[in-house]
Amino acid sequence: MTKGSDARKPPIFVAHGDRDRILPIQQTSRLLVPELQKDGYRVTFKEFSGGHGIQPAILREGLEWFLHPAAP
Protein backbone atom coordinates (compact mmCIF):
# COMPACT_ATOMS: atom_id res chain seq x y z
CA MET A 1 0.00 0.00 0.00
CA THR A 2 1.23 3.47 -0.78
CA LYS A 3 1.45 6.17 1.85
CA GLY A 4 -2.00 7.58 2.46
CA SER A 5 -3.83 4.71 0.75
CA ASP A 6 -6.77 3.00 2.39
CA ALA A 7 -6.30 -0.75 2.96
CA ARG A 8 -10.06 -1.20 2.64
CA LYS A 9 -10.03 0.42 -0.82
CA PRO A 10 -6.82 -0.65 -2.53
CA PRO A 11 -5.83 0.83 -5.89
CA ILE A 12 -7.07 -1.20 -8.87
CA PHE A 13 -5.61 -1.77 -12.34
CA VAL A 14 -8.08 -2.70 -15.10
CA ALA A 15 -7.12 -3.47 -18.70
CA HIS A 16 -9.79 -4.35 -21.25
CA GLY A 17 -9.85 -4.87 -24.99
CA ASP A 18 -12.39 -2.83 -26.95
CA ARG A 19 -13.29 -5.87 -29.11
CA ASP A 20 -13.68 -8.43 -26.31
CA ARG A 21 -16.48 -10.82 -27.33
CA ILE A 22 -16.31 -12.86 -24.12
CA LEU A 23 -16.76 -9.94 -21.71
CA PRO A 24 -17.93 -7.00 -23.84
CA ILE A 25 -16.30 -3.81 -22.59
CA GLN A 26 -19.50 -1.75 -22.78
CA GLN A 27 -21.23 -4.21 -20.41
CA THR A 28 -18.32 -4.62 -18.00
CA SER A 29 -15.37 -2.24 -17.56
CA ARG A 30 -17.08 0.86 -18.94
CA LEU A 31 -19.78 0.38 -16.30
CA LEU A 32 -17.72 -1.00 -13.42
CA VAL A 33 -14.77 1.41 -13.51
CA PRO A 34 -16.88 4.58 -13.01
CA GLU A 35 -18.78 2.88 -10.17
CA LEU A 36 -15.53 1.90 -8.44
CA GLN A 37 -14.24 5.45 -8.83
CA LYS A 38 -17.48 6.87 -7.48
CA ASP A 39 -17.09 4.57 -4.46
CA GLY A 40 -13.65 6.04 -3.76
CA TYR A 41 -11.35 3.53 -5.40
CA ARG A 42 -8.32 4.81 -7.31
CA VAL A 43 -8.64 2.98 -10.63
CA THR A 44 -6.11 2.90 -13.44
CA PHE A 45 -8.07 1.89 -16.53
CA LYS A 46 -6.31 0.92 -19.75
CA GLU A 47 -8.60 0.33 -22.69
CA PHE A 48 -6.73 -1.20 -25.59
CA SER A 49 -7.44 -2.20 -29.14
CA GLY A 50 -8.03 -5.94 -29.09
CA GLY A 51 -10.12 -8.81 -27.90
CA HIS A 52 -10.24 -11.11 -24.88
CA GLY A 53 -6.55 -11.34 -24.13
CA ILE A 54 -3.68 -9.24 -22.95
CA GLN A 55 -1.03 -7.57 -25.05
CA PRO A 56 2.61 -7.66 -23.90
CA ALA A 57 2.80 -3.86 -23.58
CA ILE A 58 -0.31 -3.77 -21.37
CA LEU A 59 1.02 -6.67 -19.31
CA ARG A 60 4.29 -4.80 -18.75
CA GLU A 61 2.38 -1.64 -17.81
CA GLY A 62 0.29 -3.56 -15.28
CA LEU A 63 3.37 -5.17 -13.80
CA GLU A 64 5.10 -1.78 -13.50
CA TRP A 65 1.95 -0.36 -11.90
CA PHE A 66 1.99 -3.19 -9.35
CA LEU A 67 5.70 -3.13 -8.60
CA HIS A 68 6.07 0.67 -8.49
CA PRO A 69 2.80 2.17 -7.27
CA ALA A 70 2.36 5.89 -7.69
CA ALA A 71 1.51 8.07 -4.75
CA PRO A 72 -2.18 9.03 -4.53
mmCIF file of the N, C-alpha and C atoms, coordinates in Angstrom:
data_MODEL
# 
_entry.id   MODEL 
# 
loop_
_atom_site.group_PDB 
_atom_site.id 
_atom_site.type_symbol 
_atom_site.label_atom_id 
_atom_site.label_alt_id 
_atom_site.label_comp_id 
_atom_site.label_asym_id 
_atom_site.label_entity_id 
_atom_site.label_seq_id 
_atom_site.pdbx_PDB_ins_code 
_atom_site.Cartn_x 
_atom_site.Cartn_y 
_atom_site.Cartn_z 
_atom_site.occupancy 
_atom_site.B_iso_or_equiv 
_atom_site.pdbx_formal_charge 
_atom_site.auth_seq_id 
_atom_site.auth_comp_id 
_atom_site.auth_asym_id 
_atom_site.auth_atom_id 
_atom_site.pdbx_PDB_model_num 
ATOM 1   N N  . MET A 1 1  ? 0.844   -1.173  0.000   1.00 0.00 ? 1  MET A N  1 
ATOM 2   C CA . MET A 1 1  ? 0.000   0.000   0.000   1.00 0.00 ? 1  MET A CA 1 
ATOM 3   C C  . MET A 1 1  ? 0.898   1.249   0.000   1.00 0.00 ? 1  MET A C  1 
ATOM 4   N N  . THR A 1 2  ? 0.482   2.223   -0.742  1.00 0.00 ? 2  THR A N  1 
ATOM 5   C CA . THR A 1 2  ? 1.228   3.470   -0.777  1.00 0.00 ? 2  THR A CA 1 
ATOM 6   C C  . THR A 1 2  ? 0.844   4.333   0.409   1.00 0.00 ? 2  THR A C  1 
ATOM 7   N N  . LYS A 1 3  ? 1.720   5.263   0.741   1.00 0.00 ? 3  LYS A N  1 
ATOM 8   C CA . LYS A 1 3  ? 1.447   6.173   1.848   1.00 0.00 ? 3  LYS A CA 1 
ATOM 9   C C  . LYS A 1 3  ? 0.134   6.904   1.596   1.00 0.00 ? 3  LYS A C  1 
ATOM 10  N N  . GLY A 1 4  ? -0.722  6.903   2.575   1.00 0.00 ? 4  GLY A N  1 
ATOM 11  C CA . GLY A 1 4  ? -2.004  7.585   2.457   1.00 0.00 ? 4  GLY A CA 1 
ATOM 12  C C  . GLY A 1 4  ? -3.091  6.749   1.804   1.00 0.00 ? 4  GLY A C  1 
ATOM 13  N N  . SER A 1 5  ? -2.785  5.524   1.373   1.00 0.00 ? 5  SER A N  1 
ATOM 14  C CA . SER A 1 5  ? -3.826  4.706   0.748   1.00 0.00 ? 5  SER A CA 1 
ATOM 15  C C  . SER A 1 5  ? -4.645  4.003   1.820   1.00 0.00 ? 5  SER A C  1 
ATOM 16  N N  . ASP A 1 6  ? -5.834  3.626   1.475   1.00 0.00 ? 6  ASP A N  1 
ATOM 17  C CA . ASP A 1 6  ? -6.773  2.995   2.388   1.00 0.00 ? 6  ASP A CA 1 
ATOM 18  C C  . ASP A 1 6  ? -6.762  1.491   2.120   1.00 0.00 ? 6  ASP A C  1 
ATOM 19  N N  . ALA A 1 7  ? -6.383  0.699   3.125   1.00 0.00 ? 7  ALA A N  1 
ATOM 20  C CA . ALA A 1 7  ? -6.300  -0.750  2.961   1.00 0.00 ? 7  ALA A CA 1 
ATOM 21  C C  . ALA A 1 7  ? -7.654  -1.364  2.603   1.00 0.00 ? 7  ALA A C  1 
ATOM 22  N N  . ARG A 1 8  ? -8.732  -0.679  2.954   1.00 0.00 ? 8  ARG A N  1 
ATOM 23  C CA . ARG A 1 8  ? -10.063 -1.199  2.635   1.00 0.00 ? 8  ARG A CA 1 
ATOM 24  C C  . ARG A 1 8  ? -10.454 -0.888  1.190   1.00 0.00 ? 8  ARG A C  1 
ATOM 25  N N  . LYS A 1 9  ? -9.760  0.041   0.577   1.00 0.00 ? 9  LYS A N  1 
ATOM 26  C CA . LYS A 1 9  ? -10.034 0.416   -0.816  1.00 0.00 ? 9  LYS A CA 1 
ATOM 27  C C  . LYS A 1 9  ? -8.704  0.504   -1.563  1.00 0.00 ? 9  LYS A C  1 
ATOM 28  N N  . PRO A 1 10 ? -8.129  -0.651  -1.863  1.00 0.00 ? 10 PRO A N  1 
ATOM 29  C CA . PRO A 1 10 ? -6.822  -0.647  -2.532  1.00 0.00 ? 10 PRO A CA 1 
ATOM 30  C C  . PRO A 1 10 ? -6.932  -0.107  -3.966  1.00 0.00 ? 10 PRO A C  1 
ATOM 31  N N  . PRO A 1 11 ? -5.824  0.408   -4.505  1.00 0.00 ? 11 PRO A N  1 
ATOM 32  C CA . PRO A 1 11 ? -5.833  0.834   -5.894  1.00 0.00 ? 11 PRO A CA 1 
ATOM 33  C C  . PRO A 1 11 ? -6.071  -0.373  -6.798  1.00 0.00 ? 11 PRO A C  1 
ATOM 34  N N  . ILE A 1 12 ? -6.675  -0.127  -7.954  1.00 0.00 ? 12 ILE A N  1 
ATOM 35  C CA . ILE A 1 12 ? -7.070  -1.204  -8.869  1.00 0.00 ? 12 ILE A CA 1 
ATOM 36  C C  . ILE A 1 12 ? -6.569  -0.881  -10.271 1.00 0.00 ? 12 ILE A C  1 
ATOM 37  N N  . PHE A 1 13 ? -6.035  -1.891  -10.942 1.00 0.00 ? 13 PHE A N  1 
ATOM 38  C CA . PHE A 1 13 ? -5.612  -1.767  -12.340 1.00 0.00 ? 13 PHE A CA 1 
ATOM 39  C C  . PHE A 1 13 ? -6.558  -2.617  -13.183 1.00 0.00 ? 13 PHE A C  1 
ATOM 40  N N  . VAL A 1 14 ? -7.162  -1.998  -14.194 1.00 0.00 ? 14 VAL A N  1 
ATOM 41  C CA . VAL A 1 14 ? -8.079  -2.699  -15.098 1.00 0.00 ? 14 VAL A CA 1 
ATOM 42  C C  . VAL A 1 14 ? -7.591  -2.479  -16.528 1.00 0.00 ? 14 VAL A C  1 
ATOM 43  N N  . ALA A 1 15 ? -7.439  -3.553  -17.276 1.00 0.00 ? 15 ALA A N  1 
ATOM 44  C CA . ALA A 1 15 ? -7.117  -3.473  -18.702 1.00 0.00 ? 15 ALA A CA 1 
ATOM 45  C C  . ALA A 1 15 ? -8.181  -4.265  -19.444 1.00 0.00 ? 15 ALA A C  1 
ATOM 46  N N  . HIS A 1 16 ? -8.681  -3.690  -20.545 1.00 0.00 ? 16 HIS A N  1 
ATOM 47  C CA . HIS A 1 16 ? -9.786  -4.346  -21.248 1.00 0.00 ? 16 HIS A CA 1 
ATOM 48  C C  . HIS A 1 16 ? -9.705  -4.022  -22.737 1.00 0.00 ? 16 HIS A C  1 
ATOM 49  N N  . GLY A 1 17 ? -9.847  -5.041  -23.546 1.00 0.00 ? 17 GLY A N  1 
ATOM 50  C CA . GLY A 1 17 ? -9.854  -4.868  -24.993 1.00 0.00 ? 17 GLY A CA 1 
ATOM 51  C C  . GLY A 1 17 ? -11.195 -4.357  -25.491 1.00 0.00 ? 17 GLY A C  1 
ATOM 52  N N  . ASP A 1 18 ? -11.143 -3.436  -26.447 1.00 0.00 ? 18 ASP A N  1 
ATOM 53  C CA . ASP A 1 18 ? -12.386 -2.834  -26.955 1.00 0.00 ? 18 ASP A CA 1 
ATOM 54  C C  . ASP A 1 18 ? -13.166 -3.757  -27.893 1.00 0.00 ? 18 ASP A C  1 
ATOM 55  N N  . ARG A 1 19 ? -12.576 -4.905  -28.252 1.00 0.00 ? 19 ARG A N  1 
ATOM 56  C CA . ARG A 1 19 ? -13.288 -5.865  -29.106 1.00 0.00 ? 19 ARG A CA 1 
ATOM 57  C C  . ARG A 1 19 ? -13.445 -7.233  -28.419 1.00 0.00 ? 19 ARG A C  1 
ATOM 58  N N  . ASP A 1 20 ? -13.514 -7.203  -27.108 1.00 0.00 ? 20 ASP A N  1 
ATOM 59  C CA . ASP A 1 20 ? -13.676 -8.429  -26.313 1.00 0.00 ? 20 ASP A CA 1 
ATOM 60  C C  . ASP A 1 20 ? -15.082 -8.985  -26.541 1.00 0.00 ? 20 ASP A C  1 
ATOM 61  N N  . ARG A 1 21 ? -15.170 -10.185 -27.084 1.00 0.00 ? 21 ARG A N  1 
ATOM 62  C CA . ARG A 1 21 ? -16.477 -10.818 -27.330 1.00 0.00 ? 21 ARG A CA 1 
ATOM 63  C C  . ARG A 1 21 ? -16.915 -11.711 -26.170 1.00 0.00 ? 21 ARG A C  1 
ATOM 64  N N  . ILE A 1 22 ? -15.992 -12.029 -25.275 1.00 0.00 ? 22 ILE A N  1 
ATOM 65  C CA . ILE A 1 22 ? -16.314 -12.863 -24.117 1.00 0.00 ? 22 ILE A CA 1 
ATOM 66  C C  . ILE A 1 22 ? -16.938 -12.006 -23.012 1.00 0.00 ? 22 ILE A C  1 
ATOM 67  N N  . LEU A 1 23 ? -16.274 -10.908 -22.698 1.00 0.00 ? 23 LEU A N  1 
ATOM 68  C CA . LEU A 1 23 ? -16.760 -9.936  -21.707 1.00 0.00 ? 23 LEU A CA 1 
ATOM 69  C C  . LEU A 1 23 ? -16.793 -8.573  -22.399 1.00 0.00 ? 23 LEU A C  1 
ATOM 70  N N  . PRO A 1 24 ? -17.866 -8.262  -23.097 1.00 0.00 ? 24 PRO A N  1 
ATOM 71  C CA . PRO A 1 24 ? -17.928 -6.996  -23.839 1.00 0.00 ? 24 PRO A CA 1 
ATOM 72  C C  . PRO A 1 24 ? -17.657 -5.791  -22.936 1.00 0.00 ? 24 PRO A C  1 
ATOM 73  N N  . ILE A 1 25 ? -16.758 -4.941  -23.393 1.00 0.00 ? 25 ILE A N  1 
ATOM 74  C CA . ILE A 1 25 ? -16.304 -3.808  -22.587 1.00 0.00 ? 25 ILE A CA 1 
ATOM 75  C C  . ILE A 1 25 ? -17.438 -2.870  -22.198 1.00 0.00 ? 25 ILE A C  1 
ATOM 76  N N  . GLN A 1 26 ? -18.407 -2.676  -23.081 1.00 0.00 ? 26 GLN A N  1 
ATOM 77  C CA . GLN A 1 26 ? -19.501 -1.747  -22.779 1.00 0.00 ? 26 GLN A CA 1 
ATOM 78  C C  . GLN A 1 26 ? -20.431 -2.296  -21.689 1.00 0.00 ? 26 GLN A C  1 
ATOM 79  N N  . GLN A 1 27 ? -20.381 -3.599  -21.452 1.00 0.00 ? 27 GLN A N  1 
ATOM 80  C CA . GLN A 1 27 ? -21.228 -4.205  -20.413 1.00 0.00 ? 27 GLN A CA 1 
ATOM 81  C C  . GLN A 1 27 ? -20.447 -4.519  -19.142 1.00 0.00 ? 27 GLN A C  1 
ATOM 82  N N  . THR A 1 28 ? -19.149 -4.275  -19.159 1.00 0.00 ? 28 THR A N  1 
ATOM 83  C CA . THR A 1 28 ? -18.324 -4.618  -17.996 1.00 0.00 ? 28 THR A CA 1 
ATOM 84  C C  . THR A 1 28 ? -17.496 -3.413  -17.544 1.00 0.00 ? 28 THR A C  1 
ATOM 85  N N  . SER A 1 29 ? -16.294 -3.273  -18.056 1.00 0.00 ? 29 SER A N  1 
ATOM 86  C CA . SER A 1 29 ? -15.371 -2.243  -17.556 1.00 0.00 ? 29 SER A CA 1 
ATOM 87  C C  . SER A 1 29 ? -15.897 -0.822  -17.687 1.00 0.00 ? 29 SER A C  1 
ATOM 88  N N  . ARG A 1 30 ? -16.570 -0.513  -18.782 1.00 0.00 ? 30 ARG A N  1 
ATOM 89  C CA . ARG A 1 30 ? -17.075 0.855   -18.944 1.00 0.00 ? 30 ARG A CA 1 
ATOM 90  C C  . ARG A 1 30 ? -18.180 1.183   -17.942 1.00 0.00 ? 30 ARG A C  1 
ATOM 91  N N  . LEU A 1 31 ? -18.785 0.174   -17.355 1.00 0.00 ? 31 LEU A N  1 
ATOM 92  C CA . LEU A 1 31 ? -19.779 0.381   -16.297 1.00 0.00 ? 31 LEU A CA 1 
ATOM 93  C C  . LEU A 1 31 ? -19.144 0.269   -14.907 1.00 0.00 ? 31 LEU A C  1 
ATOM 94  N N  . LEU A 1 32 ? -18.279 -0.730  -14.738 1.00 0.00 ? 32 LEU A N  1 
ATOM 95  C CA . LEU A 1 32 ? -17.717 -1.002  -13.416 1.00 0.00 ? 32 LEU A CA 1 
ATOM 96  C C  . LEU A 1 32 ? -16.689 0.028   -12.975 1.00 0.00 ? 32 LEU A C  1 
ATOM 97  N N  . VAL A 1 33 ? -15.829 0.473   -13.883 1.00 0.00 ? 33 VAL A N  1 
ATOM 98  C CA . VAL A 1 33 ? -14.774 1.411   -13.507 1.00 0.00 ? 33 VAL A CA 1 
ATOM 99  C C  . VAL A 1 33 ? -15.352 2.714   -12.942 1.00 0.00 ? 33 VAL A C  1 
ATOM 100 N N  . PRO A 1 34 ? -16.318 3.355   -13.603 1.00 0.00 ? 34 PRO A N  1 
ATOM 101 C CA . PRO A 1 34 ? -16.877 4.580   -13.013 1.00 0.00 ? 34 PRO A CA 1 
ATOM 102 C C  . PRO A 1 34 ? -17.535 4.345   -11.641 1.00 0.00 ? 34 PRO A C  1 
ATOM 103 N N  . GLU A 1 35 ? -18.153 3.193   -11.473 1.00 0.00 ? 35 GLU A N  1 
ATOM 104 C CA . GLU A 1 35 ? -18.775 2.882   -10.169 1.00 0.00 ? 35 GLU A CA 1 
ATOM 105 C C  . GLU A 1 35 ? -17.717 2.718   -9.092  1.00 0.00 ? 35 GLU A C  1 
ATOM 106 N N  . LEU A 1 36 ? -16.630 2.037   -9.409  1.00 0.00 ? 36 LEU A N  1 
ATOM 107 C CA . LEU A 1 36 ? -15.532 1.899   -8.445  1.00 0.00 ? 36 LEU A CA 1 
ATOM 108 C C  . LEU A 1 36 ? -14.959 3.259   -8.083  1.00 0.00 ? 36 LEU A C  1 
ATOM 109 N N  . GLN A 1 37 ? -14.763 4.115   -9.086  1.00 0.00 ? 37 GLN A N  1 
ATOM 110 C CA . GLN A 1 37 ? -14.242 5.452   -8.832  1.00 0.00 ? 37 GLN A CA 1 
ATOM 111 C C  . GLN A 1 37 ? -15.201 6.262   -7.973  1.00 0.00 ? 37 GLN A C  1 
ATOM 112 N N  . LYS A 1 38 ? -16.473 6.151   -8.266  1.00 0.00 ? 38 LYS A N  1 
ATOM 113 C CA . LYS A 1 38 ? -17.482 6.866   -7.484  1.00 0.00 ? 38 LYS A CA 1 
ATOM 114 C C  . LYS A 1 38 ? -17.469 6.404   -6.026  1.00 0.00 ? 38 LYS A C  1 
ATOM 115 N N  . ASP A 1 39 ? -17.144 5.124   -5.816  1.00 0.00 ? 39 ASP A N  1 
ATOM 116 C CA . ASP A 1 39 ? -17.086 4.572   -4.462  1.00 0.00 ? 39 ASP A CA 1 
ATOM 117 C C  . ASP A 1 39 ? -15.756 4.857   -3.761  1.00 0.00 ? 39 ASP A C  1 
ATOM 118 N N  . GLY A 1 40 ? -14.881 5.627   -4.409  1.00 0.00 ? 40 GLY A N  1 
ATOM 119 C CA . GLY A 1 40 ? -13.649 6.042   -3.757  1.00 0.00 ? 40 GLY A CA 1 
ATOM 120 C C  . GLY A 1 40 ? -12.414 5.235   -4.084  1.00 0.00 ? 40 GLY A C  1 
ATOM 121 N N  . TYR A 1 41 ? -12.518 4.296   -5.000  1.00 0.00 ? 41 TYR A N  1 
ATOM 122 C CA . TYR A 1 41 ? -11.349 3.526   -5.403  1.00 0.00 ? 41 TYR A CA 1 
ATOM 123 C C  . TYR A 1 41 ? -10.527 4.322   -6.415  1.00 0.00 ? 41 TYR A C  1 
ATOM 124 N N  . ARG A 1 42 ? -9.209  4.203   -6.329  1.00 0.00 ? 42 ARG A N  1 
ATOM 125 C CA . ARG A 1 42 ? -8.319  4.814   -7.307  1.00 0.00 ? 42 ARG A CA 1 
ATOM 126 C C  . ARG A 1 42 ? -8.072  3.766   -8.385  1.00 0.00 ? 42 ARG A C  1 
ATOM 127 N N  . VAL A 1 43 ? -8.673  3.971   -9.553  1.00 0.00 ? 43 VAL A N  1 
ATOM 128 C CA . VAL A 1 43 ? -8.637  2.976   -10.625 1.00 0.00 ? 43 VAL A CA 1 
ATOM 129 C C  . VAL A 1 43 ? -7.782  3.491   -11.777 1.00 0.00 ? 43 VAL A C  1 
ATOM 130 N N  . THR A 1 44 ? -6.855  2.656   -12.207 1.00 0.00 ? 44 THR A N  1 
ATOM 131 C CA . THR A 1 44 ? -6.106  2.902   -13.437 1.00 0.00 ? 44 THR A CA 1 
ATOM 132 C C  . THR A 1 44 ? -6.753  2.019   -14.488 1.00 0.00 ? 44 THR A C  1 
ATOM 133 N N  . PHE A 1 45 ? -7.341  2.632   -15.506 1.00 0.00 ? 45 PHE A N  1 
ATOM 134 C CA . PHE A 1 45 ? -8.074  1.892   -16.534 1.00 0.00 ? 45 PHE A CA 1 
ATOM 135 C C  . PHE A 1 45 ? -7.370  2.053   -17.867 1.00 0.00 ? 45 PHE A C  1 
ATOM 136 N N  . LYS A 1 46 ? -6.977  0.943   -18.448 1.00 0.00 ? 46 LYS A N  1 
ATOM 137 C CA . LYS A 1 46 ? -6.313  0.919   -19.746 1.00 0.00 ? 46 LYS A CA 1 
ATOM 138 C C  . LYS A 1 46 ? -7.195  0.175   -20.740 1.00 0.00 ? 46 LYS A C  1 
ATOM 139 N N  . GLU A 1 47 ? -7.814  0.939   -21.603 1.00 0.00 ? 47 GLU A N  1 
ATOM 140 C CA . GLU A 1 47 ? -8.602  0.331   -22.689 1.00 0.00 ? 47 GLU A CA 1 
ATOM 141 C C  . GLU A 1 47 ? -7.658  0.198   -23.882 1.00 0.00 ? 47 GLU A C  1 
ATOM 142 N N  . PHE A 1 48 ? -7.626  -0.988  -24.470 1.00 0.00 ? 48 PHE A N  1 
ATOM 143 C CA . PHE A 1 48 ? -6.726  -1.204  -25.591 1.00 0.00 ? 48 PHE A CA 1 
ATOM 144 C C  . PHE A 1 48 ? -7.472  -1.789  -26.778 1.00 0.00 ? 48 PHE A C  1 
ATOM 145 N N  . SER A 1 49 ? -6.877  -1.653  -27.924 1.00 0.00 ? 49 SER A N  1 
ATOM 146 C CA . SER A 1 49 ? -7.445  -2.198  -29.144 1.00 0.00 ? 49 SER A CA 1 
ATOM 147 C C  . SER A 1 49 ? -7.162  -3.697  -29.181 1.00 0.00 ? 49 SER A C  1 
ATOM 148 N N  . GLY A 1 50 ? -8.220  -4.494  -29.084 1.00 0.00 ? 50 GLY A N  1 
ATOM 149 C CA . GLY A 1 50 ? -8.027  -5.938  -29.091 1.00 0.00 ? 50 GLY A CA 1 
ATOM 150 C C  . GLY A 1 50 ? -9.193  -6.661  -28.464 1.00 0.00 ? 50 GLY A C  1 
ATOM 151 N N  . GLY A 1 51 ? -9.061  -7.963  -28.414 1.00 0.00 ? 51 GLY A N  1 
ATOM 152 C CA . GLY A 1 51 ? -10.123 -8.810  -27.900 1.00 0.00 ? 51 GLY A CA 1 
ATOM 153 C C  . GLY A 1 51 ? -9.864  -9.282  -26.484 1.00 0.00 ? 51 GLY A C  1 
ATOM 154 N N  . HIS A 1 52 ? -10.324 -10.512 -26.211 1.00 0.00 ? 52 HIS A N  1 
ATOM 155 C CA . HIS A 1 52 ? -10.237 -11.111 -24.879 1.00 0.00 ? 52 HIS A CA 1 
ATOM 156 C C  . HIS A 1 52 ? -8.856  -11.732 -24.708 1.00 0.00 ? 52 HIS A C  1 
ATOM 157 N N  . GLY A 1 53 ? -7.941  -10.921 -24.328 1.00 0.00 ? 53 GLY A N  1 
ATOM 158 C CA . GLY A 1 53 ? -6.555  -11.345 -24.134 1.00 0.00 ? 53 GLY A CA 1 
ATOM 159 C C  . GLY A 1 53 ? -5.763  -10.136 -23.692 1.00 0.00 ? 53 GLY A C  1 
ATOM 160 N N  . ILE A 1 54 ? -4.508  -10.348 -23.412 1.00 0.00 ? 54 ILE A N  1 
ATOM 161 C CA . ILE A 1 54 ? -3.682  -9.239  -22.950 1.00 0.00 ? 54 ILE A CA 1 
ATOM 162 C C  . ILE A 1 54 ? -2.478  -9.088  -23.863 1.00 0.00 ? 54 ILE A C  1 
ATOM 163 N N  . GLN A 1 55 ? -2.175  -7.869  -24.200 1.00 0.00 ? 55 GLN A N  1 
ATOM 164 C CA . GLN A 1 55 ? -1.032  -7.569  -25.053 1.00 0.00 ? 55 GLN A CA 1 
ATOM 165 C C  . GLN A 1 55 ? 0.208   -7.390  -24.187 1.00 0.00 ? 55 GLN A C  1 
ATOM 166 N N  . PRO A 1 56 ? 1.376   -7.772  -24.705 1.00 0.00 ? 56 PRO A N  1 
ATOM 167 C CA . PRO A 1 56 ? 2.608   -7.664  -23.905 1.00 0.00 ? 56 PRO A CA 1 
ATOM 168 C C  . PRO A 1 56 ? 2.842   -6.268  -23.322 1.00 0.00 ? 56 PRO A C  1 
ATOM 169 N N  . ALA A 1 57 ? 2.572   -5.217  -24.088 1.00 0.00 ? 57 ALA A N  1 
ATOM 170 C CA . ALA A 1 57 ? 2.800   -3.857  -23.582 1.00 0.00 ? 57 ALA A CA 1 
ATOM 171 C C  . ALA A 1 57 ? 1.885   -3.545  -22.400 1.00 0.00 ? 57 ALA A C  1 
ATOM 172 N N  . ILE A 1 58 ? 0.632   -3.993  -22.469 1.00 0.00 ? 58 ILE A N  1 
ATOM 173 C CA . ILE A 1 58 ? -0.311  -3.767  -21.370 1.00 0.00 ? 58 ILE A CA 1 
ATOM 174 C C  . ILE A 1 58 ? 0.096   -4.606  -20.157 1.00 0.00 ? 58 ILE A C  1 
ATOM 175 N N  . LEU A 1 59 ? 0.546   -5.813  -20.400 1.00 0.00 ? 59 LEU A N  1 
ATOM 176 C CA . LEU A 1 59 ? 1.020   -6.674  -19.314 1.00 0.00 ? 59 LEU A CA 1 
ATOM 177 C C  . LEU A 1 59 ? 2.197   -6.016  -18.593 1.00 0.00 ? 59 LEU A C  1 
ATOM 178 N N  . ARG A 1 60 ? 3.142   -5.486  -19.356 1.00 0.00 ? 60 ARG A N  1 
ATOM 179 C CA . ARG A 1 60 ? 4.290   -4.797  -18.754 1.00 0.00 ? 60 ARG A CA 1 
ATOM 180 C C  . ARG A 1 60 ? 3.834   -3.580  -17.946 1.00 0.00 ? 60 ARG A C  1 
ATOM 181 N N  . GLU A 1 61 ? 2.887   -2.822  -18.504 1.00 0.00 ? 61 GLU A N  1 
ATOM 182 C CA . GLU A 1 61 ? 2.383   -1.642  -17.805 1.00 0.00 ? 61 GLU A CA 1 
ATOM 183 C C  . GLU A 1 61 ? 1.712   -2.033  -16.486 1.00 0.00 ? 61 GLU A C  1 
ATOM 184 N N  . GLY A 1 62 ? 0.926   -3.085  -16.505 1.00 0.00 ? 62 GLY A N  1 
ATOM 185 C CA . GLY A 1 62 ? 0.287   -3.561  -15.282 1.00 0.00 ? 62 GLY A CA 1 
ATOM 186 C C  . GLY A 1 62 ? 1.297   -4.032  -14.253 1.00 0.00 ? 62 GLY A C  1 
ATOM 187 N N  . LEU A 1 63 ? 2.326   -4.699  -14.708 1.00 0.00 ? 63 LEU A N  1 
ATOM 188 C CA . LEU A 1 63 ? 3.368   -5.167  -13.802 1.00 0.00 ? 63 LEU A CA 1 
ATOM 189 C C  . LEU A 1 63 ? 4.122   -3.989  -13.196 1.00 0.00 ? 63 LEU A C  1 
ATOM 190 N N  . GLU A 1 64 ? 4.446   -2.994  -14.014 1.00 0.00 ? 64 GLU A N  1 
ATOM 191 C CA . GLU A 1 64 ? 5.099   -1.784  -13.498 1.00 0.00 ? 64 GLU A CA 1 
ATOM 192 C C  . GLU A 1 64 ? 4.203   -1.072  -12.491 1.00 0.00 ? 64 GLU A C  1 
ATOM 193 N N  . TRP A 1 65 ? 2.911   -0.990  -12.801 1.00 0.00 ? 65 TRP A N  1 
ATOM 194 C CA . TRP A 1 65 ? 1.947   -0.359  -11.901 1.00 0.00 ? 65 TRP A CA 1 
ATOM 195 C C  . TRP A 1 65 ? 1.961   -1.072  -10.547 1.00 0.00 ? 65 TRP A C  1 
ATOM 196 N N  . PHE A 1 66 ? 2.005   -2.399  -10.572 1.00 0.00 ? 66 PHE A N  1 
ATOM 197 C CA . PHE A 1 66 ? 1.987   -3.194  -9.352  1.00 0.00 ? 66 PHE A CA 1 
ATOM 198 C C  . PHE A 1 66 ? 3.295   -3.066  -8.575  1.00 0.00 ? 66 PHE A C  1 
ATOM 199 N N  . LEU A 1 67 ? 4.416   -3.148  -9.270  1.00 0.00 ? 67 LEU A N  1 
ATOM 200 C CA . LEU A 1 67 ? 5.703   -3.135  -8.599  1.00 0.00 ? 67 LEU A CA 1 
ATOM 201 C C  . LEU A 1 67 ? 6.125   -1.748  -8.124  1.00 0.00 ? 67 LEU A C  1 
ATOM 202 N N  . HIS A 1 68 ? 5.671   -0.707  -8.814  1.00 0.00 ? 68 HIS A N  1 
ATOM 203 C CA . HIS A 1 68 ? 6.069   0.666   -8.492  1.00 0.00 ? 68 HIS A CA 1 
ATOM 204 C C  . HIS A 1 68 ? 4.840   1.563   -8.405  1.00 0.00 ? 68 HIS A C  1 
ATOM 205 N N  . PRO A 1 69 ? 4.037   1.379   -7.366  1.00 0.00 ? 69 PRO A N  1 
ATOM 206 C CA . PRO A 1 69 ? 2.796   2.166   -7.266  1.00 0.00 ? 69 PRO A CA 1 
ATOM 207 C C  . PRO A 1 69 ? 3.088   3.656   -7.125  1.00 0.00 ? 69 PRO A C  1 
ATOM 208 N N  . ALA A 1 70 ? 2.250   4.425   -7.772  1.00 0.00 ? 70 ALA A N  1 
ATOM 209 C CA . ALA A 1 70 ? 2.356   5.892   -7.691  1.00 0.00 ? 70 ALA A CA 1 
ATOM 210 C C  . ALA A 1 70 ? 1.682   6.372   -6.413  1.00 0.00 ? 70 ALA A C  1 
ATOM 211 N N  . ALA A 1 71 ? 2.150   7.472   -5.927  1.00 0.00 ? 71 ALA A N  1 
ATOM 212 C CA . ALA A 1 71 ? 1.515   8.073   -4.749  1.00 0.00 ? 71 ALA A CA 1 
ATOM 213 C C  . ALA A 1 71 ? 0.132   8.571   -5.143  1.00 0.00 ? 71 ALA A C  1 
ATOM 214 N N  . PRO A 1 72 ? -0.816  8.572   -4.209  1.00 0.00 ? 72 PRO A N  1 
ATOM 215 C CA . PRO A 1 72 ? -2.177  9.031   -4.530  1.00 0.00 ? 72 PRO A CA 1 
ATOM 216 C C  . PRO A 1 72 ? -2.225  10.486  -4.953  1.00 0.00 ? 72 PRO A C  1 
# 
